[in-house]
Amino acid sequence: METIRQFELIAHQFIQANLGISLYNYHLMHNSRTNGKTMKIIEALKEKNRLIRKTLELQNRISAYNCIIEGNPRAYNPKKEMIELNKTVEELIELKTKITMANQPIQEKIYRLSELKTKIGFLKTIPTTEGKAPSSKGYYSQGETFVWESSIKANERDNLVLELESEIEIIQKDLDHHNFMTSI
């Protein structure tokens, strides 16, 4: 028994030293529910989305069929659905972990892409009203006309959005290449 323990320790040290990953992560990479089947990240992302949809479907079934009027038939057994939900969530956790590990070399690009998209969303909400425009009329008032000016003009905002969209396109191409070429 002690010899096995020593061997496991040596194996763990070897894996960590030579592969730069922990034994736990090595186990995840090589002993998954996919039965050792490798897939490209692009396929893994599709599988992740499928597992998310399945999780939501199982949750809906459990909620819908947990309580029924006595004597009515159940279309699904909530306890069996809960077992399936637990398995699906474990698969999802495992797959997300593998995707995250495989994406480490490009993680900065993933974050940049997300933040640039958020920034575009914000820019598109900035009001750029210019010139004379009436204020909203109240029930008892005629409303006033104001002269509006904006610091960031509509064309400036639109040009910023175009620049960010160009940067996003370049990053997305890099990510698509990574997702197509990298296996997990």
N, C-alpha and C positions, 0 to 999 in steps of 0.2 A: 504494500500500500504506500509506503514511504517512497519507493522508487517511482511509482506512478505520479505522486505529488511532485517529486523533483523534476520529472520529465515535463509535467504540465508547466512548471515554473520556468524551465529552460525554454520551452516552446513559446510561452508568453513573452519572455524577454527577447527571443529571436524575432518574433512577429513584430513587436513594438519597435525594436532597433532597426530592422531591415525594411519594414513596410510603413513605419511611422503611424501605426494605428493600434488601438487597444485590442486585446483579445475579444472583448465584447463586440467591437465593431467588425473584427475579422469574422466572428461567428455570424453576425448579421449578414455579412456579404456572402458567406458561403453556405449557410444553412437556412435559407429562407423558405417560406411556404411555396415559393415558385419551384421548389424541388431542384435547386441548382440551375434552373434555366436562366440564362442571361438575356437581357433585353436592353435595347437602346433607351436612353432617357426619354426620347420622344414617345416611345411605346409605354414607358413607365408613367409618364404624365397622363396619357390616355387611360391607363389602368387606374391611376389615382382618381381621376374624375369618375370612372365607372364605380369604384369603391365608395366614393362620396355619395353618388346617386343611390347606390344600394343601401348605404347607411340611412339616408333620409327616408327611403321607401320602407325599410324595416321599422324605423322609428314611427312612421305614420301608421303602419299596420298595428304595431303594439298599442299605440294610443287609441286607434279607432276600435279595436276589438278586445281591449282589456275588459271593459265593462259593457255588458249587453243585458237586455231584458231577459230575465229568467225564462228558459224554454226556447229562446231563439237560437238558431244555429250560428256558430262562429265560422267565418270564412277562413280565418287563420288562428292558429294557437299562439297566443302571446308568449307563452313560456318557450316554445320552440323558436319563435321569432327572436326572442331575447338571446338565446344561445347563438343563433346565426348572427345577430347584431354584434355580440361580443367577439366572435371569430372575425367578422369583417373589420371591426375597429382595430383588432390586433394586426391584421394584414395591412391595413391602412397606415398604422404607426410604423410598421416595419418598412413599407415601401417609401414613405416620406423620409425616413431616416436614411435609406439607401440613396435616394435622390439628393438629399442634402449633402451627404458625404461626397457624392460624385460631382456636385456642383461647387465644391470648395474653391477650385481654381478660378471660377468665374463669378464668385459670390458678389464681388464689388459691382460687376456689370448688372447683375440681377437687381441689386439695391438701387443702382443708378437708374435703370429702366423704370422701376416703380416710382421713384421720386420725380423723375421727369414727367411721367404721366400725371402724377398728382399736381405738379406745377402747372401743366397745361390746363388741367381742370380748373385750377384757381384762376389762371389768367383769363380764361373764357368767362368768368363771372364778374370781372372788373367792369364797372359801368364806365362808359366813355361818352356820355352825353355832352354835346357842345351846342352853343347858341341859345336862342330864346325858346323856352318851353313853358307851358302853363303848369302851375302846381295843381295838385288834385283838388277838385271842387268839393267843398263841403255841402251839406244839405241846405244850409242857410246862406252860403257865401258864393260869390262868383268865381273865386279863385284868383290868384295873382299870376303874372307872368314873370319868370325869372330868367336871367341870363346865366347859362351853365358854362363852366369851363372844366376841362379835365387835364390833369398833369400828364398822365399816360394817355396818349391819343390812340384812337382805334387802330390806325395803321401801324403804330409802334407795337401795340399789343399783338396784332395779327402777325407781324414780322417775327416777334419773339416766339410765337406759337410755331410758325413755320421752321425756325431754326431748331427748336426743340424736337419737332417731329422728324427733322432730318437726322439729328443725333440719335433719336430713338430707332430709326430705321437701320442705322449702322450697327447699333448695339444688338438689335433684334436679329440681324443677319449672323452676328457672332454667336449669339445664343442658339439660334436654329442649327448652326453648324455643330456646335458643342453637343446639343441634344441629339442630333442625328449620328454623330460619330462616337459618342461615349456610351459604353456599356456599363450596366450595373449587375 
